[in-house]
């Protein structure tokens, strides 16, 4: 599979829910991410979702604790690829982020900073 992302991707497993309308009915599809970038994510689901289908993605960026509430990221996105991935236990969806609030964009950038730093440090050690 070719990589068409314009931004670097970072390996990260996050709990996620993709809310998409299929046959006139809204479905909340539970899954997980495999990696993430500022433009999109790789999402594993037990459902085969049609390419070009649009929906809302919710990611648990931080589960929170007794003093801090959970941090949930939300964005509109579009399915740009869908392949069966037996090793991942379902269908691997390429989701492109299409529209997000300024607040969510800022939360995503803040979340990506330590992942970028870790990737740079790992590259320098190699």
Buried (B, 14 or more C-beta within 10 A) or exposed (E): EEEEBEEBBBEBEBBBBBEBEEEEEEEEBEBBBBBBBBBBBBBBBEBEBEEEBBBBBBBBBBEEEEEEEEBBBBBBBBBBBBEEBEEBEBBBBBBBBEEBEEEBBEBBEEBBEEBEEEBEEEEEEE
